[in-house]
């Protein structure tokens, strides 16, 4: 028997998307703090301790769930949006940066998906948002951005955000794919995940791609993003350091030399 609320939704936009969730009376959606775009007045917003799944376990269960969220870099609290009126009501959640919002039904993937820690956007109430530890020592020590992953469990809809352009790939049994750890958005639970070195010492030092790749081995489905937020932020910061208001000069660095800089 389904435990998550059955919600309707519509995704709007192209580069900067948002998802509009339609709630019947009594239905709820959960979301990360700061993702709300708008809501109807009959939708009540409540901040709860933990992941807001509403699953049993008492205070200790909520405490463990909140601790897992803290390890993934998320807030100890989740926001629950509940329709307390009559008829239909809507609440919308916006993507944090340019990319694609994925609407994924956990039922289609055996009730569990693994996703990058900052890609979860929202879900139907009843979905559990936990921590997916990588047991292998190499993955734990050197996984980088891809080490601490979130585990989404249940039988409802979840909404995951991928930065830049989205790539979906179905891996056959035994098929391998090497991916930049930050470009891994989500994977089904049947995909084996580990890290491998990029190659020789020269490649590690001068290749510019980091020291490790994520190795994905099928069978299963994977979702990749072309522009992780960490990469976007890094490039913005790199271009801000030392920049001046006259950076548009056609002479560029030659002009700097002529001016004695």
C-alpha positions as CSV (number, residue, x, y, z in Angstrom):
1,X,0.0,0.0,0.0
2,X,1.4,3.4,-0.9
3,X,2.7,5.5,2.0
4,X,3.6,8.7,0.2
5,X,1.0,11.3,-0.8
6,X,0.0,11.2,-4.4
7,X,0.7,14.6,-5.8
8,X,0.2,16.1,-9.3
9,X,2.8,18.4,-10.7
10,X,3.9,20.5,-13.8
11,X,7.4,21.6,-14.6
12,X,7.7,25.1,-16.1
13,X,10.5,26.9,-18.0
14,X,13.6,25.9,-19.8
15,X,17.0,27.1,-18.4
16,X,15.6,28.3,-15.0
17,X,12.8,25.9,-14.2
18,X,10.3,25.6,-11.4
19,X,8.0,22.8,-10.5
20,X,4.4,23.5,-9.6
21,X,2.8,20.9,-7.3
22,X,-1.0,20.6,-7.1
23,X,-2.3,19.4,-3.7
24,X,-5.7,17.9,-2.7
25,X,-7.0,18.7,0.7
26,X,-4.8,17.1,3.3
27,X,-2.0,16.4,0.9
28,X,1.6,17.6,1.6
29,X,4.9,18.2,-0.1
30,X,8.3,18.5,1.6
31,X,11.1,20.7,0.3
32,X,14.5,22.0,1.2
33,X,14.7,25.4,2.9
34,X,14.9,28.3,0.5
35,X,13.3,26.5,-2.5
36,X,9.8,27.9,-2.3
37,X,8.7,30.2,-5.1
38,X,5.1,30.7,-4.2
39,X,2.1,29.0,-2.6
40,X,-1.7,29.5,-2.4
41,X,-3.1,30.9,0.9
42,X,-4.7,27.5,1.8
43,X,-1.2,25.9,1.9
44,X,0.2,25.9,5.4
45,X,4.0,26.0,5.7
46,X,5.4,24.2,8.7
47,X,9.1,23.7,9.7
48,X,9.7,20.2,11.1
49,X,12.8,18.5,12.7
50,X,14.3,15.9,10.3
51,X,13.2,15.0,6.8
52,X,9.5,15.5,7.2
53,X,8.6,12.0,5.9
54,X,6.2,11.4,8.8
55,X,7.5,8.0,9.3
56,X,7.5,6.4,12.8
57,X,10.5,6.2,15.1
58,X,9.7,8.8,17.7
59,X,12.1,11.5,18.8
60,X,15.2,9.3,18.5
61,X,14.2,8.4,14.9
62,X,13.8,12.1,14.1
63,X,17.1,12.9,15.8
64,X,18.9,10.3,13.7
65,X,17.3,11.6,10.5
66,X,18.2,15.2,11.3
67,X,21.8,14.1,12.0
68,X,22.0,12.4,8.6
69,X,20.8,15.5,6.9
70,X,23.4,17.6,8.8
71,X,26.2,15.2,7.5
72,X,25.0,15.8,3.9
73,X,25.4,19.6,4.4
74,X,21.6,20.2,4.6
75,X,19.6,21.9,7.4
76,X,18.4,20.0,10.4
77,X,14.9,21.1,9.5
78,X,12.7,20.5,6.5
79,X,9.7,22.5,5.4
80,X,6.3,20.8,4.9
81,X,3.6,22.4,2.8
82,X,0.1,21.1,3.6
83,X,-3.2,22.0,1.9
84,X,-5.7,22.7,4.7
85,X,-8.5,24.2,2.6
86,X,-10.9,22.9,0.0
87,X,-10.6,22.2,-3.7
88,X,-7.1,22.3,-5.3
89,X,-4.1,24.3,-4.1
90,X,-0.7,24.9,-5.5
91,X,2.8,25.4,-4.3
92,X,5.9,25.9,-6.5
93,X,9.6,25.2,-5.9
94,X,12.3,26.9,-8.0
95,X,15.6,25.5,-9.2
96,X,18.6,27.0,-7.4
97,X,20.6,27.7,-10.7
98,X,20.3,27.0,-14.4
99,X,19.6,23.4,-15.3
100,X,16.8,20.8,-15.4
101,X,14.3,19.6,-12.8
102,X,13.8,15.8,-12.9
103,X,10.5,14.4,-11.7
104,X,11.2,10.8,-10.6
105,X,8.7,8.2,-9.3
106,X,10.5,6.1,-6.7
107,X,8.2,3.2,-7.4
108,X,9.8,2.8,-10.9
109,X,13.3,2.4,-9.3
110,X,12.6,-0.1,-6.6
111,X,11.7,2.5,-4.0
112,X,15.2,4.0,-3.7
113,X,17.4,6.5,-5.5
114,X,20.8,7.8,-4.7
115,X,21.4,11.5,-5.5
116,X,24.1,14.2,-5.1
117,X,23.8,15.9,-1.7
118,X,22.8,19.3,-3.1
119,X,20.5,18.1,-6.0
120,X,17.3,17.2,-4.0
121,X,14.6,19.9,-4.4
122,X,11.3,18.6,-3.1
123,X,9.2,15.4,-2.7
124,X,5.8,14.1,-1.8
125,X,5.3,13.7,2.0
126,X,6.2,10.2,3.0
127,X,9.5,10.1,1.1
128,X,12.4,9.5,3.4
129,X,15.6,11.6,2.8
130,X,18.6,10.0,4.3
131,X,22.3,9.5,4.0
132,X,23.9,7.0,1.6
133,X,27.4,6.1,3.0
134,X,29.9,4.6,0.6
135,X,31.5,1.7,2.4
136,X,34.6,1.4,0.3
137,X,37.6,3.2,1.9
138,X,38.7,4.7,-1.5
139,X,35.3,6.2,-2.1
140,X,35.1,7.5,1.5
141,X,38.5,9.1,1.5
142,X,38.7,10.4,-2.1
143,X,35.2,10.7,-3.5
144,X,35.3,14.5,-3.3
145,X,32.0,16.0,-4.2
146,X,30.5,12.6,-4.9
147,X,31.3,11.0,-1.5
148,X,28.4,11.9,0.7
149,X,25.2,11.1,-1.3
150,X,21.6,11.4,-0.3
151,X,19.3,8.4,-0.2
152,X,15.7,8.9,-1.3
153,X,13.3,6.1,-0.2
154,X,9.6,5.5,-0.5
155,X,6.9,5.2,-3.2
156,X,6.2,8.8,-4.1
157,X,7.4,11.5,-6.5
158,X,10.7,13.2,-5.9
159,X,12.1,16.3,-7.7
160,X,15.9,16.5,-8.3
161,X,17.8,19.3,-9.9
162,X,20.6,18.8,-12.4
163,X,22.9,21.8,-13.3
164,X,23.5,22.7,-16.9
165,X,22.5,20.1,-19.5
166,X,21.1,16.8,-18.4
167,X,22.4,13.4,-19.7
168,X,20.5,10.2,-18.9
169,X,22.2,6.9,-19.4
170,X,21.0,3.3,-19.0
171,X,23.9,1.1,-18.2
172,X,23.9,-2.6,-19.2
173,X,25.0,-5.3,-16.7
174,X,28.8,-4.9,-16.3
175,X,29.0,-1.7,-18.4
176,X,31.2,1.0,-16.9
177,X,31.3,4.7,-17.2
178,X,33.8,7.1,-15.7
179,X,32.4,10.5,-14.6
180,X,33.7,13.6,-12.8
181,X,32.4,13.2,-9.3
182,X,30.6,16.6,-9.3
183,X,28.8,15.7,-12.5
184,X,27.0,12.7,-11.0
185,X,23.4,13.8,-10.2
186,X,21.6,10.6,-9.4
187,X,21.7,6.8,-9.9
188,X,19.4,3.9,-9.3
189,X,20.2,1.6,-6.5
190,X,21.4,-1.2,-8.8
191,X,24.3,0.8,-10.1
192,X,27.6,0.0,-8.4
193,X,29.5,3.2,-7.5
194,X,33.2,3.7,-6.6
195,X,36.1,6.0,-7.4
196,X,39.2,5.3,-9.6
197,X,42.3,7.4,-10.3
198,X,42.3,9.4,-13.5
199,X,45.6,7.9,-14.8
200,X,49.3,8.6,-14.3
201,X,50.9,11.2,-12.1
202,X,51.1,13.7,-15.0
203,X,47.4,13.4,-15.6
204,X,46.7,13.9,-11.9
205,X,48.9,17.0,-11.7
206,X,48.4,18.7,-15.0
207,X,45.1,17.2,-16.4
208,X,42.9,19.7,-14.6
209,X,40.2,17.0,-14.0
210,X,41.1,16.2,-10.4
211,X,42.6,13.0,-9.1
212,X,39.7,10.7,-9.1
213,X,36.7,9.8,-11.3
214,X,33.5,8.2,-10.2
215,X,33.2,4.7,-11.7
216,X,29.7,3.7,-12.4
217,X,29.0,0.0,-13.2
218,X,25.6,-1.2,-14.4
219,X,23.0,-2.4,-14.6
220,X,21.0,0.6,-13.8
221,X,20.1,4.2,-14.7
222,X,22.3,7.2,-14.1
223,X,21.6,11.0,-14.5
224,X,24.5,13.3,-15.1
225,X,24.8,17.1,-15.0
226,X,27.1,19.2,-17.3
227,X,27.5,22.1,-14.8
228,X,27.7,21.3,-11.1
229,X,27.1,24.3,-8.9
230,X,30.5,23.9,-7.3
231,X,32.1,24.3,-10.7
232,X,29.9,27.3,-11.6
233,X,30.7,29.0,-8.3
234,X,34.4,28.2,-8.7
235,X,34.6,29.8,-12.2
236,X,32.7,32.9,-11.0
237,X,35.1,33.3,-8.1
238,X,38.1,32.8,-10.3
239,X,37.0,35.5,-12.6
240,X,36.2,37.9,-9.8
241,X,39.6,37.8,-8.2
242,X,41.8,40.6,-9.5
243,X,39.2,41.8,-12.0
244,X,38.7,45.5,-12.6
245,X,36.0,47.5,-14.2
246,X,38.0,47.9,-17.4
247,X,38.2,44.2,-18.1
248,X,36.4,44.7,-21.4
249,X,39.4,46.5,-22.9
250,X,40.3,45.1,-26.3
251,X,44.0,45.2,-25.3
252,X,43.5,42.9,-22.4
253,X,46.8,41.8,-20.8
254,X,48.8,43.8,-23.4
255,X,47.1,46.9,-22.1
256,X,48.1,46.0,-18.6
257,X,51.8,45.9,-19.7
258,X,51.5,49.2,-21.5
259,X,50.1,50.8,-18.4
260,X,52.9,49.4,-16.3
261,X,50.7,46.8,-14.4
